[in-house]
Amino acid sequence: MASSSTLPLCTTKTPFSSSTNSFFFAKPSHLFLNGKRNQSFKVSCTGEHDGNQLDAIKEGAVERRNVLLGLGGLYGAANLAPLASAAPVPPPDLKSCGPATITDGPTVSYSCCPPTPDDMDSVPYYKIPRMSKLRKRPAAQDVSEEYIAKYQLATSKMRELDKDPFDPLGFKQQANIHCAYCNDAYTMGDKKLQVHQSWLFFPFHRWYLYFYERILGSLIDDPTFALPYWNWDHPSGMRLPAMFDVEGSSLYDARRNPNVRNGTIIDLGFFGNEVKTNEIQMITNNLILMYRQMITNAPSPLLFFGEPYRFGSKPNPGQGTIENIPHTPVHIWTGTVRDTDLGNGVKSYGEDMGNFYSAGLDPVFYSHHANVDRMWNEWKALGGKRRDLTDKDWLNSEFFFYDENRDPWRVKVRDCLDSKKMGYDYEPKATPWRNFKPGKKTTPGKVNLRSVKPASKVFPLSNLDRAICFSIERPATSRSQQEKDEFEEVLTFKNLKYDDSRYIKFDVFVNADKTVNADDIDKTEYAGSYTSLPHVHGPNNATHVVEVEEFKLAITELLEDCGLEDDDIIAVTVVPKTGGEVVSIDCVLIELKAFY
């Protein structure tokens, strides 16, 4: 992507959201939540508003299809759901699986495609077998030597199955599942199928680990065997688990960053640049990140799970909070440093964990994702609006896996919502991040808005090659608690484009200017970060450009903490950390969204 390209301004002129179906039936009073401001409910990046159109919509005079077309998110009849026919994502067409290419590198020397059943149409739906005893996934730092020996044996047996490269239970075939689903190997209609950057992220990986765990148990004849979870959200687990760092073990992977060994504290915000700080501050930063991603930025379902992704949709509609951070930084922290010379002319592309095509080749991947999966349970336990999505297109989306008997199955999202019903649970561990709300306000007073350009003068932005600061109008001020409970105030970045062969990260601060110390996130003004791990699948000469529809940050709590609830206009600062020179952003706006 040429960094000098210019994107068109957003032109949306309706207060409705394509991802908020309840707005189509909202009462007029719900569209304008606060009588303390004028009624110009600004949602377009141009700040324009067609009052006649709005009145017609409220009175039902505008045809429903025309309203949808005006949202800019229509990719075919599939996106009319639930007002039209349902459009869940189907299981992949295995015949569409093609050769893989390492992101920003050469062609993979092996195929990521799974064995294909003789008749895909006859593959049945999986029924979860009854369990007399729950499999309890333990925290990796707490396991016994007996458990480690059992886990090593199971993984060794799985690796032995690689002698038959087409055995679906082999270690490499299991790793290839991630390569195929997460590196755009499959197609869905005329578009690539991608389970990242959408609401499919959590359910896909839950089903993936479910079958992986059952296969390991079957190889050692122990149906109670459970994967360990890498407890990186707790100080005692913020290191590479020791069982994975024993050379010669089946759990060891030589293609890791050597700097993560010997008890190094993990950086849950890591993106290639070491943060110069002590262990106590690093742990503090990690807990603050967890608080922001689990609580502040994820008060409701779509913010946590990610944006809707239906049949016929473009991939990468937008990731949820935990997929963004800490999921992606843990991948990058663990993998080799990109562009490292590995000898004999071999160049590192972040393997194994730091590149989606190879991530499943590191056994720690499965423990990492076990903790990601655990966050799903922990998030729902927080209460409030934190609950599973009810959209039928999400519930009826499907994946394809082989079980421990080498039998092929289709599975649905609706059948993986309760881990206990799937036969497993997590051994409890404290979650200290719940009480790590940033309390240090570093900006005295408020930013002088007269010294800051309005968003309309900054966007569209052709490249994020330096820190930018802009002012932005809010749709409502001084909202009551009831209004806050019904609608979250969301800072939304629209239509991001970037080179998907690169690591991408930028930080966002509210009520801060370009002098903000972006390495110190222990501050009230820190709103969150955007990250992306390379996961391109295609020929070497292809243009690796990904388009992400939206990146959202919930800011209701943040505005309270910064004393900005009554302000019509606030300042926002964006600081690029990695890959900003290949990032363009169409526009930024603040919306009031109900996520149910």
HELIX and SHEET records of a PDB file:
HELIX    1   1 ASN A   21  PHE A   25  5                                   5    
HELIX    2   2 PRO A   28  LEU A   31  1                                   4    
HELIX    3   3 GLY A   51  LYS A   58  1                                   8    
HELIX    4   4 ARG A   64  LEU A   69  1                                   6    
HELIX    5   5 ALA A   77  LEU A   80  5                                   4    
HELIX    6   6 LEU A   94  SER A   96  5                                   3    
HELIX    7   7 MET A  120  SER A  122  5                                   3    
HELIX    8   8 ALA A  140  ASP A  142  5                                   3    
HELIX    9   9 GLU A  145  GLU A  160  1                                  16    
HELIX   10  10 LEU A  161  LYS A  163  5                                   3    
HELIX   11  11 PHE A  171  CYS A  182  1                                  12    
HELIX   12  12 PHE A  201  LEU A  219  1                                  19    
HELIX   13  13 PRO A  235  GLY A  237  5                                   3    
HELIX   14  14 ALA A  242  PHE A  244  5                                   3    
HELIX   15  15 PRO A  258  VAL A  260  5                                   3    
HELIX   16  16 GLU A  279  TYR A  291  1                                  13    
HELIX   17  17 ARG A  292  THR A  296  3                                   5    
HELIX   18  18 PRO A  301  PHE A  305  1                                   5    
HELIX   19  19 THR A  321  ILE A  322  1                                   2    
HELIX   20  20 GLU A  323  HIS A  327  3                                   5    
HELIX   21  21 THR A  328  THR A  334  1                                   7    
HELIX   22  22 ALA A  359  LEU A  361  5                                   3    
HELIX   23  23 VAL A  364  ALA A  381  1                                  18    
HELIX   24  24 LYS A  392  LEU A  395  1                                   4    
HELIX   25  25 VAL A  413  CYS A  416  5                                   4    
HELIX   26  26 PRO A  432  ASN A  435  5                                   4    
HELIX   27  27 LEU A  449  SER A  451  5                                   3    
HELIX   28  28 ALA A  455  VAL A  458  1                                   4    
HELIX   29  29 GLN A  481  GLU A  486  1                                   6    
HELIX   30  30 THR A  556  ASP A  561  1                                   6    
HELIX   31  31 GLY A  580  VAL A  582  5                                   3    
SHEET    1   A 2 ARG A 135  ARG A 137  0                                        
SHEET    2   A 2 TYR A 424  TYR A 426  1                                        
SHEET    1   B 2 THR A 187  MET A 188  0                                        
SHEET    2   B 2 LYS A 191  LYS A 192 -1                                        
SHEET    1   C 2 ASP A 341  GLY A 343  0                                        
SHEET    2   C 2 VAL A 346  LYS A 347 -1                                        
SHEET    1   D 2 GLU A 398  TYR A 402  0                                        
SHEET    2   D 2 PRO A 408  LYS A 412 -1                                        
SHEET    1   E 5 LYS A 453  PRO A 454  0                                        
SHEET    2   E 5 ILE A 468  GLU A 473  1                                        
SHEET    3   E 5 ILE A 569  THR A 578 -1                                        
SHEET    4   E 5 ILE A 504  VAL A 510 -1                                        
SHEET    5   E 5 TYR A 526  SER A 532 -1                                        
SHEET    1   F 3 VAL A 545  ALA A 554  0                                        
SHEET    2   F 3 GLU A 488  ASP A 499 -1                                        
SHEET    3   F 3 VAL A 583  LYS A 593 -1                                        
END                                                                             
